[in-house]
C-alpha cells in the first residue's frame, strides 16, 4: 500500500503556553456557549429532558474518551490524530477535515450572535440594526479581523481573551440564574410546572437534540493543541472534569432560566439571552443591568469565538505539516510561532460564508442553517472518536488508563447518542420557514465538504505516487514544542 504522504521530521516549533487554569477556562468557554441557549430553548420545556439525556449519554462519555485517547496518543491534532492512528490515513484526514470545516461554519454563528447581543450595549435605538444584513455583515467582518490579529500574535496573548470569555460566561450565567429566581419569586413563571412533563407529539422538536449534542462538544479542543499544553498528562484529566462540570451546569440552568422568563414562541435565536434579561430585569426593577450584562455576554461570546478560532485552525496546520494540504498551510510565523497561514485561511472562509448565508433568507434563518450544518460536520468526527475509543479498549496490546467496562459503556453510549444527533440534525426546527431551502443548503454543504475532502486526499495520493520519497523524511511526524520562555 502506498503511503499518501511523505511526512517530514521537522517540528512545527509551537510554544507550550497553556497551564491547568487556562485549560479549565478554555473548556468552559469552548463548551458553554451561551449564544446557543436561545436556539435550544426555543424548542420549549422538552429541551430540559434532552439536556439531561445528552449530558449523561454524550457529554460524560466524551470526557472519558478525550481523557483516555489524549493519554494514548498525545500531540497536536486531537481527533485527527486519533482517527488516523486507529483507522488509517484517509479516515484521519476525513475526521480532521470535517472537524475543521464544521468550525468554519460555526465561527460565523458565534460572530453573528455577538453582533446580535452587542446592539443591546448601545441601547434601544441601535437594537433594530441586528436585522440589517449590511450592518451585521460589516460588524461580523471586523470581529473576525480582530480575532485573526489576536491569534496570529499567539496563544500567550489570545488565551487571555478565552480566559476572560470563560469568566464572562460564568458570571453572565450566574446573573441570569439570579434574575430568573427573582422573577419566579415575585412575578411567577412563563413555564408552568405541567409543561415539564415529557411530551413528544411534535417531531420537529427533536431538531434541538442535534444542537444540544453539538453545544456539548469542546472537551477535545485542547487535545488539538496538545503540543501547546504544559504537562498534558497531568493537567488534561482534571481540567476536563472541572471544566465539563461547570459547563454542564451552566447549560441546564440558563436554559431553565430562559424558559422561566419568556414563552418559547417569543425567544429569538440570535439575541434571545438579552431578550430574557430585558424581560426579567423589567419585572424585577433592575433594568439598569441590561447594558452591563450585554457587554459581559459579548466578552463571553468573543472568548468562545477566539477559543474555536485558535483551536480549529490547528487542524489544517497539522495537515499542512503532514503534506495532505499545500505545504504553505503548515508554515509557522517566524516571530510569534503561530500557524498564521492556517489562521488567515480560516478567517477568509468564515467571512465568505457570512456573506453567502444571507442569500434569500433572514439573518436568523441564515444563523440556523449554518448552525445545523456545523452540527452535522462536527458529529461525524465525534463518531470517529467513540469508535477509536472502542477499538482502543478492546485491542489486545492496549494499555488502558481506566476500567475496560467503564470505557466500553462510555464508547457505546457516546456512539449511539452521536448517531441520533446526526439524524435529527436534518430535521428543521420550528423557527425555519423555508424548509426546502434549508434542506437544500444542508445537503449541498455536506456534498461540498465530502467532495473537497476526497479531492485533497486523492491529490496528495497522486503526488506521493509520482514523487520519490526524500531520504531526509521519516514515516511519522513527531510533533514537538519549545518550552515557553
ABEGO torsion letter per residue (X at the ends): XBBABBBBABBAGBBBABBAAAAAAAAAAAABBAAAAAAAAAAEAAAAAAAAAAAAAAAAAAAAAAAAAAAABBEBGEAAAAAAAAAEAAAAAAAAAAAAAAAAAAAAAAAAAAAAAAAAAAEAAAAAAAABAAAAAAAAAAAAAAAAAAAAAEAAAAAAAAAAAAAAAAAAAAAAAAAAAAAAAAAEBABBAAAABBBAABAAAAAAAAAAAAAABGAAAAAAAAAABBGAAAAAAAAAAAAAAAAAAAAAAAAAAAAAABBAAABBAAAAAAAAAAAAAAAAGAAAAAAAAAAAAAAAAAAAAAAAAAAAAAAAAAAAAAGABBAAAABBBAAAGBBAAAAAAAAAAAAAAAAAAABGBBAAAAAAAAAAAAAAAAAAAAAAAAAAAAAAAABAABBBABBAAAAAAAAAAAAAAAAAAAAAAABBBAABABAAAAAAAAAAAAAAAAAAAAAAAAAAAAAAAABBBBAABBABBBBBBBBBX
